[in-house]
Amino acid sequence: MRQPRQVVVLGATGQQGGAVARALRDRGIPVRALVRTPEAPAAERLRSWGVEVWAGSWEDPASLDRVLAGADALFGITTPFEGIAAEVRHGIAWVEAARRAGISHVVYASAAHTDESTGIPSFESKRKVEQHLRDSGVPFTLVGPVYFMENLLTPFALTRLREGQYVRWMPPEKTVQLITVEDIGRFCASVFAHREDFLGRRVDIAGDALNAPLLAAILSRLLGRTVQPVSLPLESFPVEGELGRNVAATLAWMARTGFHVDIPALRRQYPEVGWRTFAQWAEAQDWGELSR
Ligand SMILES: NC(=O)c1ccc[n+]([C@@H]2O[C@H](COP(=O)([O-])OP(=O)(O)OC[C@H]3O[C@@H](n4cnc5c(N)ncnc54)[C@H](OP(=O)(O)O)[C@@H]3O)[C@@H](O)[C@H]2O)c1
């Protein structure tokens, strides 16, 4: 097993990139992060973990070239938050930079099932980045996470929890597969450490699968207050702009088809990840004034 000399982590001030940087550090693999705001607290936190922080942006090819010089591996993400077209442009920018730098392994955290016909704009954009990566000749691994457990920590979800509700836009009995970003980090670090086993592969990953009543029951037990599962019709989802349409398409697909990763097989094949259940993740959170 040959560990990479140095991994450049994109999006390290965010959820997935941060988890990957921590997991690589835990394996003793040196990390460089490209960040837009080097003076931000999130960048300071990276430095406290021993991460080299480099200033730059996916919009600035020269900054990508600088941070990749001398590194041998790259963790990449893209987001639709600045637009679907920008997601494709950003991904192509760092794939091209990886090609110029002669990077020997790119791990791209995409989303589960982007290789299927989902009709979700941000899955289509990720598929375009994946295709560009495949065509680039840069050795790669695609990692496809399902719905993040951390989505429960968004202001909207926390407000509803305070009101004793767990809200979803799908039938209550519909099971949703979940993963914690910590396990995305651990899995990706393991992919970097076992490069040969993962080259050219796509692995979709999930840690748990629950319907709304089960999830609400776990929260009720943990928070010491009743949390009711609330199912809203998809038509009531507030669709605003391109991102709103994207979330609505994601919810529609989740209700219709949904994530369907083979969780038992993952647990068997990659036990070192730990694969936390929703209950384990929720127990580890500080719910503050939400818990009685
Ligand atoms: N939530 C889910 O359930 C789920 C499930 C599967 C897949 N996904 C996908 O996961 C992705 C989001 O990942 P995440 O939650 O880790 O994102 P996140 O926490 O919002 O972090 C995004 C990171 O990207 C950086 N970034 C954004 N634009 C940049 C640019 N132009 N140049 C340099 N850095 C830039 C941000 O830097 P700054 O700190 O400077 O902003 C931040 O570090 C999305 O594509 C989403 O579709 C989400």
The ligand as an SDF file (V2000), in Angstrom:
LIG
                    3D

 48 52  0  0  0  0  0  0  0  0999 V2000
  -26.6550   17.6460    1.2700 N   0  0  0  0  0  0  0  0  0  0  0  0
  -26.8350   16.4420    0.7840 C   0  0  0  0  0  0  0  0  0  0  0  0
  -27.6490   15.6390    1.2460 O   0  0  0  0  0  0  0  0  0  0  0  0
  -25.9880   15.9960   -0.4050 C   0  0  0  0  0  0  0  0  0  0  0  0
  -26.0180   14.6540   -0.8160 C   0  0  0  0  0  0  0  0  0  0  0  0
  -25.2130   14.2650   -1.9020 C   0  0  0  0  0  0  0  0  0  0  0  0
  -24.4400   15.2080   -2.5650 C   0  0  0  0  0  0  0  0  0  0  0  0
  -24.4570   16.5090   -2.1460 N   0  0  0  0  0  0  0  0  0  0  0  0
  -23.6420   17.4890   -2.8610 C   0  0  0  0  0  0  0  0  0  0  0  0
  -22.6160   17.9200   -2.0160 O   0  0  0  0  0  0  0  0  0  0  0  0
  -22.1760   19.1950   -2.4690 C   0  0  0  0  0  0  0  0  0  0  0  0
  -22.0180   20.1190   -1.2820 C   0  0  0  0  0  0  0  0  0  0  0  0
  -20.9990   19.6230   -0.4810 O   0  0  0  0  0  0  0  0  0  0  0  0
  -20.7570   20.2240    0.9720 P   0  0  0  0  0  0  0  0  0  0  0  0
  -22.0070   20.0940    1.7610 O   0  0  0  0  0  0  0  0  0  0  0  0
  -19.4810   19.6680    1.4780 O   0  0  0  0  0  0  0  0  0  0  0  0
  -20.6020   21.7750    0.5880 O   0  0  0  0  0  0  0  0  0  0  0  0
  -20.3490   23.0090    1.5750 P   0  0  0  0  0  0  0  0  0  0  0  0
  -20.2860   22.5850    2.9870 O   0  0  0  0  0  0  0  0  0  0  0  0
  -21.3070   24.0790    1.1620 O   0  0  0  0  0  0  0  0  0  0  0  0
  -18.8910   23.4620    1.1370 O   0  0  0  0  0  0  0  0  0  0  0  0
  -18.6150   23.9470   -0.1360 C   0  0  0  0  0  0  0  0  0  0  0  0
  -17.1250   24.1990   -0.1800 C   0  0  0  0  0  0  0  0  0  0  0  0
  -16.7380   24.5520   -1.5100 O   0  0  0  0  0  0  0  0  0  0  0  0
  -16.0070   25.7580   -1.4590 C   0  0  0  0  0  0  0  0  0  0  0  0
  -16.2010   26.5010   -2.7000 N   0  0  0  0  0  0  0  0  0  0  0  0
  -17.3780   26.7830   -3.3040 C   0  0  0  0  0  0  0  0  0  0  0  0
  -17.1480   27.4700   -4.4350 N   0  0  0  0  0  0  0  0  0  0  0  0
  -15.7950   27.6240   -4.5460 C   0  0  0  0  0  0  0  0  0  0  0  0
  -14.9330   28.2490   -5.4830 C   0  0  0  0  0  0  0  0  0  0  0  0
  -15.4160   28.8800   -6.5520 N   0  0  0  0  0  0  0  0  0  0  0  0
  -13.5980   28.2050   -5.2710 N   0  0  0  0  0  0  0  0  0  0  0  0
  -13.0950   27.5890   -4.1650 C   0  0  0  0  0  0  0  0  0  0  0  0
  -13.8600   26.9740   -3.2350 N   0  0  0  0  0  0  0  0  0  0  0  0
  -15.1920   27.0060   -3.4300 C   0  0  0  0  0  0  0  0  0  0  0  0
  -16.5640   26.4980   -0.2580 C   0  0  0  0  0  0  0  0  0  0  0  0
  -15.6410   27.4830    0.1350 O   0  0  0  0  0  0  0  0  0  0  0  0
  -16.0620   28.7770    0.9790 P   0  0  0  0  0  0  0  0  0  0  0  0
  -15.8340   28.4100    2.4240 O   0  0  0  0  0  0  0  0  0  0  0  0
  -15.1350   29.8200    0.4910 O   0  0  0  0  0  0  0  0  0  0  0  0
  -17.5130   29.0720    0.6590 O   0  0  0  0  0  0  0  0  0  0  0  0
  -16.6920   25.3550    0.7380 C   0  0  0  0  0  0  0  0  0  0  0  0
  -15.4440   25.0190    1.2880 O   0  0  0  0  0  0  0  0  0  0  0  0
  -23.2170   19.6820   -3.4580 C   0  0  0  0  0  0  0  0  0  0  0  0
  -22.7370   19.5260   -4.7660 O   0  0  0  0  0  0  0  0  0  0  0  0
  -24.3790   18.7680   -3.2320 C   0  0  0  0  0  0  0  0  0  0  0  0
  -25.1570   18.5800   -4.3980 O   0  0  0  0  0  0  0  0  0  0  0  0
  -25.1900   16.9190   -1.0790 C   0  0  0  0  0  0  0  0  0  0  0  0
  1  2  1  0
  2  3  2  0
  2  4  1  0
  4  5  1  0
  4 48  2  0
  5  6  2  0
  6  7  1  0
  7  8  2  0
  8  9  1  0
  8 48  1  0
  9 10  1  0
  9 46  1  0
 10 11  1  0
 11 12  1  0
 11 44  1  0
 12 13  1  0
 13 14  1  0
 14 15  2  0
 14 16  1  0
 14 17  1  0
 17 18  1  0
 18 19  2  0
 18 20  1  0
 18 21  1  0
 21 22  1  0
 22 23  1  0
 23 24  1  0
 23 42  1  0
 24 25  1  0
 25 26  1  0
 25 36  1  0
 26 27  1  0
 26 35  1  0
 27 28  2  0
 28 29  1  0
 29 30  1  0
 29 35  2  0
 30 31  1  0
 30 32  2  0
 32 33  1  0
 33 34  2  0
 34 35  1  0
 36 37  1  0
 36 42  1  0
 37 38  1  0
 38 39  2  0
 38 40  1  0
 38 41  1  0
 42 43  1  0
 44 45  1  0
 44 46  1  0
 46 47  1  0
M  CHG  2   8   1  16  -1
M  END
$$$$
